Amino acid sequence: MSAIVVAASVAGRGAVLDLSVPAGSVTAVVGPNGAGKTSLLHLVAGLLAPTDGEVRVGDEILSNPRRVVPTHLRRVALLTQRSALFPHLSVLDNVAFAPQAAGARREAARERAMTELRGVGCEALAGRAAHQLSGGQAQRVAIARALAGDPLVVLLDEPTAGLDVASAAELRTVLAERLRGRTSLLVTHEALDLWTIADRVAVVEGGRVVETGVTDELLARPTSPFLAHLSGITLLTGVGRDGELEIAGGLRIQGLSDAVQPLHDARPGLAGIPPEAVSLHLEPPGGSPRNVLPAVVKVLEPRGPVVRVRLDVAGQQVAADVTSRSVARLGLAPGTAVWAVVKAVQVRLYGR
């Protein structure tokens, strides 16, 4: 496997992308719509040329302002939400097309195709016409076809989008197994994809890569609002004051300072708050809880057994997960003034 290095800008798209993907890693690319995620994939695939900088896979420069290696010569496989199988070919012939296009003889290509179909659990579908497949089956066959071509890099653009829950779960299992050890970029909006498929995450915002790292480490302390939202953590910004985070004049948050990225006094910092760490009260609670924040209910979002209550705290958003019974008992509605009590031991403070 080969590493990917993108250090390129694209005029007209406002994209200045700088990302290194280690060889053999699966890197999930996340970010808001229009952030530049697809531009990143298209630069690697050869569907977009840089106006400055370069794109490399291994030691080979694939693109720069003077030279662009054609897509079909890159040994890069691109899978999108649509499987793009050839409707007039059988499943077996669809998968065999990749090694045949690379020069393999027909019988050798078909043998390789059967191996890849077994790998994605679709061996029994080999004789079926492509148009007879379900969405989930078609995506698994598309993965088999991509891998049958022995790509150096696999690019996936939201492969689970549009699938039902069961099909998406099956596809995640296949991707986690078949992408292991293969240099891959996976664009996704699903937090579950990060945990189950990827070993690294890159966050793209405003045409820039703003955050990268190992999946579990980055989700434990996200420093971009998008990744915090995706991981379910509230991020509050402020300034370090005596080991606490001041989020507004005199309003502070206590918590545990991160060992890797500690909070420093008089320096910008963040507080990561999981929604389950927040309880709501109509009056200031008794005792001596360390984090009691005045808040206003903005939105109520039913989520199965709990309700996600989005709060305004000093102009910043805090999320709390409470039971439906608590919502009814407290009479919560948009505009309700409450007190949010946050368990300090579940708050992570870290510097920026």
Secondary structure, 3 states (H helix, E strand, C coil): CCCEEEEEEECCCCEEEEEEECCCCEEEEECCCCCCHHHHHHHHHCCCCCCEEEEEECCEEEEECCEECCHHHCCEEEECCCCCCCCCCEHHHHHHHHHHHCCCCHHHHHHHHHHHHHHCCCHHHCCCEHHHCCHHHHHHHHHHHHHHCCCCEEEEECCCCCCCHHHHHHHHHHHHHHCCCCCEEEECCCHHHHHHCCCEEEEEECCEEEEEEEHHHHHHCCCCHHHHHHHCCEEEEEEEECCEEEEECCEEECCEECCCCCCCECCEEEEEECHHHEEEECCCCCCCCCCEEEEEEEEEEEECCEEEEEEEECCEEEEEEEEHHHHHHHCCCCCCEEEEEECHHHCEEEEC
